[in-house]
Amino acid sequence: MSCAQICGLHFVNVLLDKREEIPFARHLPNIQLHSLPEKNLSKAKENVIRNCAVRDAWPWKDIHSALYRNMDRNSAIFHNATLLFLADQYPLTSNRTIPKEDFAHISPPPHSNSTVTSHYPLIPDVAVHVRCTDIIYYTPDRDDYGFMHWSEYRKHIPLRAKIIYILSEPLRYGGSRHDQPERCKILMDSLTNYLQTHFPHATVNLIRGAAMTGLLILSLAETVFCPPSTFCTWSSVGRDHGTVYMLPNRLFPFEKLSNFSSYENHHIHILHDSPIYQFGPQTIEKDKKEFVYEMIHTLTEE
């Protein structure tokens, strides 16, 4: 779609072999007519080769790419497809819930009569996304992955929040990767308890996996926290409501956000003064108990 806009193609038809197998993909536009097409078709084809070649694992970072130039428009298309996907999968608003079996950790308010129920709302008040296994796995080699300091959640989560979801990857995501899954289990359970402590009137639930459910949550929750993650970023930047807190990082060209209506309308906040917390090889090589203790201490230290 971006290539068609930049290059002047008369029309573009997107063919996706698995469109019927991937419900979300059915709601992405598959044909687009250009309002001012390039008269010289050969020139349009040359423009495609020049502008649309993927040179990077993250082509939206390339200032010469079509994705970069049309990023705000693409995010709006993505968000609209998310809304259509929601209406398709959950046509009745009364059925927009998640069964308790889909949560890895459920923590109702400790000082209330609340108990674990059979279902919870599909869209929470607050969503916290953490790519734990990836962060631990990539940290020794890359400076664009890391954790958000947990105090940022305490600062920015509204006190009125009643439902908070933490979204993380499955424990066996990407294979075992040594004992990262065990470390992430302890770390994410600790984050659940941390949020429960500081927001005692809220239910704090942990979800592992469930990518399409996560897409809806990150797109529609009133408050979202995105540490470095392309999944979280693309799910949330096209929104027209609520608030997203992000850490600046090299996975996304944040200088382009000034073109986004969500940024102009103050839906997106970049936490420039909050560093990305990483753990070098010496920390990662420590035994599991010592490693997790050091991580939690660092992420909670004032």
Secondary structure as the mmCIF struct_conf table of DSSP 4:
data_model
#
loop_
_struct_conf.conf_type_id
_struct_conf.id
_struct_conf.beg_label_comp_id
_struct_conf.beg_label_asym_id
_struct_conf.beg_label_seq_id
_struct_conf.end_label_comp_id
_struct_conf.end_label_asym_id
_struct_conf.end_label_seq_id
HELX_RH_AL_P HELX_RH_AL_P1 SER A 2 CYS A 7
TURN_TY1_P TURN_TY1_P1 GLY A 8 GLY A 8
BEND BEND1 HIS A 10 HIS A 10
STRN STRN1 PHE A 11 ASN A 13
TURN_TY1_P TURN_TY1_P2 ASP A 17 GLU A 21
BEND BEND2 ILE A 22 ILE A 22
HELX_RH_3T_P HELX_RH_3T_P1 PRO A 23 HIS A 27
BEND BEND3 LEU A 28 LEU A 28
STRN STRN2 ILE A 31 LEU A 33
BEND BEND4 SER A 35 LEU A 36
BEND BEND5 LYS A 39 LYS A 39
HELX_RH_AL_P HELX_RH_AL_P2 LEU A 41 CYS A 52
BEND BEND6 ASP A 56 TRP A 58
HELX_RH_3T_P HELX_RH_3T_P2 PRO A 59 LYS A 61
TURN_TY1_P TURN_TY1_P3 ILE A 63 HIS A 64
BEND BEND7 SER A 65 SER A 65
HELX_RH_AL_P HELX_RH_AL_P3 ALA A 66 ARG A 69
TURN_TY1_P TURN_TY1_P4 ASN A 70 ASN A 70
HELX_RH_AL_P HELX_RH_AL_P4 MET A 71 GLN A 89
BEND BEND8 LEU A 92 LEU A 92
HELX_RH_3T_P HELX_RH_3T_P3 THR A 93 ASN A 95
STRN STRN3 THR A 97 PRO A 99
HELX_RH_3T_P HELX_RH_3T_P4 LYS A 100 ASP A 102
BEND BEND9 ALA A 104 ALA A 104
STRN STRN4 HIS A 105 SER A 107
TURN_TY1_P TURN_TY1_P5 PRO A 110 HIS A 111
BEND BEND10 SER A 112 ASN A 113
BEND BEND11 SER A 118 SER A 118
STRN STRN5 HIS A 119 PRO A 121
BEND BEND12 LEU A 122 ILE A 123
BEND BEND13 ASP A 125 ASP A 125
STRN STRN6 VAL A 126 VAL A 130
HELX_RH_AL_P HELX_RH_AL_P5 CYS A 132 TYR A 138
TURN_TY1_P TURN_TY1_P6 THR A 139 ASP A 141
BEND BEND14 ASP A 143 ASP A 144
STRN STRN7 PHE A 147 PHE A 147
HELX_LH_PP_P HELX_LH_PP_P1 MET A 148 HIS A 149
HELX_RH_AL_P HELX_RH_AL_P6 TRP A 150 HIS A 156
BEND BEND15 ILE A 157 ILE A 157
TURN_TY1_P TURN_TY1_P7 LEU A 159 ARG A 160
STRN STRN8 ILE A 163 SER A 168
TURN_TY1_P TURN_TY1_P8 LEU A 171 GLY A 174
BEND BEND16 GLY A 175 GLY A 175
TURN_TY1_P TURN_TY1_P9 HIS A 178 ASP A 179
HELX_RH_AL_P HELX_RH_AL_P7 GLN A 180 HIS A 198
TURN_TY1_P TURN_TY1_P10 PRO A 200 HIS A 201
BEND BEND17 ALA A 202 ALA A 202
STRN STRN9 THR A 203 ARG A 208
BEND BEND18 GLY A 209 GLY A 209
HELX_RH_AL_P HELX_RH_AL_P8 ALA A 211 LEU A 220
BEND BEND19 GLU A 222 GLU A 222
STRN STRN10 THR A 223 CYS A 226
BEND BEND20 PRO A 228 PRO A 228
HELX_RH_AL_P HELX_RH_AL_P9 THR A 230 SER A 236
TURN_TY1_P TURN_TY1_P11 VAL A 237 GLY A 238
BEND BEND21 ASP A 240 GLY A 242
STRN STRN11 THR A 243 MET A 246
TURN_TY1_P TURN_TY1_P12 ARG A 250 LEU A 251
BEND BEND22 PHE A 252 PHE A 252
HELX_RH_3T_P HELX_RH_3T_P5 PHE A 254 ASN A 259
HELX_RH_AL_P HELX_RH_AL_P10 SER A 261 GLU A 264
TURN_TY1_P TURN_TY1_P13 ASN A 265 HIS A 266
STRN STRN12 ILE A 268 ILE A 270
TURN_TY1_P TURN_TY1_P14 HIS A 272 ASP A 273
BEND BEND23 SER A 274 SER A 274
HELX_LH_PP_P HELX_LH_PP_P2 PRO A 275 ILE A 276
STRN STRN13 TYR A 277 TYR A 277
HELX_RH_AL_P HELX_RH_AL_P11 PRO A 281 ILE A 284
TURN_TY1_P TURN_TY1_P15 GLU A 285 GLU A 285
BEND BEND24 LYS A 286 LYS A 286
HELX_RH_AL_P HELX_RH_AL_P12 LYS A 288 THR A 300
#
